[in-house]
Amino acid sequence: MPRAQSDQLRARILHRQGELDQARPLSQRALDAAHKNAAEHPDFLTDAVINFASFALSDGDAQTSIALSCEGIERLTSDHGSGDIRLAEPLHNLANALASAQRWDEAAAEYRRALAITDQHLSPKHQTNAFLRNGLARAEQRLGNVEGARNSFHLALEILRANFGEVHPDIGITLANVGRLESNAGQIDAAL
């Protein structure tokens, strides 16, 4: 298992650096090893499943990401309960995969589920909450809930500003999202 754990760690680092072509085979090898050793190392299998779900989404494979995220969520819930903070990552990944598949109702529900957990365990100003609120806002916008989207975008902006100040790429992206929302809602003055 040490090699599989090393592969998993290297894959995560490479993934964060944008080196998906190098990261994916390492993650696949770790996942395969985790399945072979599931009885002795069930937690490692859960981590490997969740990690590979993230790679699948990065590669544009929403269906694989959805399936693996659900598997990881089931494993974590079974082992640690439905309010465990470790559920936030696979729930966020599942919500993003559902959004990628344009399953907006389900995506919004999973963003809310992840937020319910992070609200219990993290500071309200934790950047994870900003990313979850941005995702929820996009889903709400697609569902036609302009007020819900507006509120989520503004909460995300507040959190991002508290973490990063006024100048940060995620703030720019969120401001652009707010502008599109307001423009599409016919609120031209608010879009500017």
N, C-alpha and C positions, 0 to 999 in steps of 0.2 A: 504493500500500500504506500510506502514512502514515495515511490516513483509517481504514482497516480496523484498523490497530494502535491508533489512538486509540479507535475504537469498542470494541475488545476490552478495553482498559484501563478505559474508563468503565463497561463492562458488569460487569467484575469488582468494581469499587468499589461500584456500585449493588447488585449481588448480595449483597455482604457487608453492606450497609446494609439488606437486606431489601426493596429496591425491585425486585422481580422483573418487574413489568409494564413498567418502563422498561428494565430490563437485557436482557430476552430479545430484543427486536427489534435492539438493538445487537449482541448476540452473534450473532444470525442473519445480520445484514448482514456482520459480520466473517467468519463461516464461509463465506458465499457468495463474498466477495471472495477468501478464502484458496483456495477450490476453483478459482476462475478463474486464480489466479496460482500454482498449486501447483508448476509446473515451476521458477519463479524463486525461490520462497520455501517450500520444503517444511517447514522447521521451524515457520513461522508456521501452516501448515495443521494440523500436529500439535497445536500449542497451541490453535488455534481448535476443533478437534474435541474435545479434552479439556475445554475450557472449556464448550462447548455441552452435553457429556454431563452436566456438573454442573448446568446449568440445567434440563435435561430431568428429572433426578431431583428437583430442587426443585419442579418443576411436577407431580410425580407420574407422570411418564412413564418408568417403569422400563425398558420394552423399548427405547425410543430411547436411554436412558442406557447400557444394556448394550451395544447395538450400537456406539455411538460410543466408549465406553470401550474395547471390544475393538479397534476401529480405531486408536485412539490408542496402545494398548499394542503392537499389531503394528508401527506406524510407529516408535515409540521403540525397541523391541527390534531392529528391522531396522537402524536408524541408529546405535544406541549400545550394544547388547548387553543381555542379560537381567538384569544386576545394577545397571544405572544407577539412581541415586537418583531421577531424574525419573519413573521408573515407579511410585513409591510413590503419587502422587496419583491417577492413573487406576486403579491396582489397588484403592485404597481406595474410589474412586467405584464401580467395578465391584462390589466386595463389598457396598457399601451398596445398590446397585440390585438385586443378586441377593437380598439379604435382604428388600428391599421386595417382591420378587416371590415371597417365601417359598421360595426355592431354597437352603435352609440348608446343604446339603453343599457346594455350589459356593461359597457366600458364605464359609464357614469356610476353604475352600482358598485363596481369594483374599486373605482377611485374613492368613493364614499366609504367603502369598507376599509380600505387602507388608511384613510384619514381618521376613521374612528379609532384605529389602533395607534397611529402616531400621536393623536391627540392625548391618548392615555400615557404614553411613554416618553415623548419628546417635548422639548420646549415648543410653545406655539410659534416661535420665530425660527425653528429649525428649517434649514433649506429644503429638506425632504418635503416638508409641508408645502413649500412654494411650488415644487415640481408637481406634486399631486394636485394642487389647486389649479395649476395651469392646465393639466390634462383634463380635470373635471370641467373647467371653463370651456375648453374646446368641445367636449362632449355635449355640454349644456347648449352651447351655441348651435351645434348641429341638430339638436333636438328642438330648437326654436325657443328655448328658455333664455331670452336675452338678459333678463334681470339676474337670473342665477349665474349666467356666464360673467356678466359685469361684476357681480360681487366676488366671484372666485378669482377673476383676473386682478381685481384691486387688492384682495387679500394677498395674492401671490406677489404683487408688486411691493406691498408693505414689508413682507418677509424678506424679499430679495434685497430691498434697500437697507434693511436692518443688518443684513449679512455682508453686503458688498458695497454699500454706498450708492452713489448715483450713476457711476460709470461701470457697467458690466454687460457683457453680451446677452445674458438672460433677461436683464432689464429691458434692453432694446427689443428683444424678441417679444416680450410680454407687452410692451408699449405698442408695437406693431399689431399684435393680436387685438388689443383694445381698440386701436384705430380702425381695424377691419370690422370689428363687431359694431362699433358705433356707426361707421359708414353704411354697413349693411342694414342697420336699424333705422337709417335715415337721420341720424343725429350727427350731421356734418360738423357742427361746432364742437361737439364733444370729441369727434374723431381727430380734430386738429389739436 
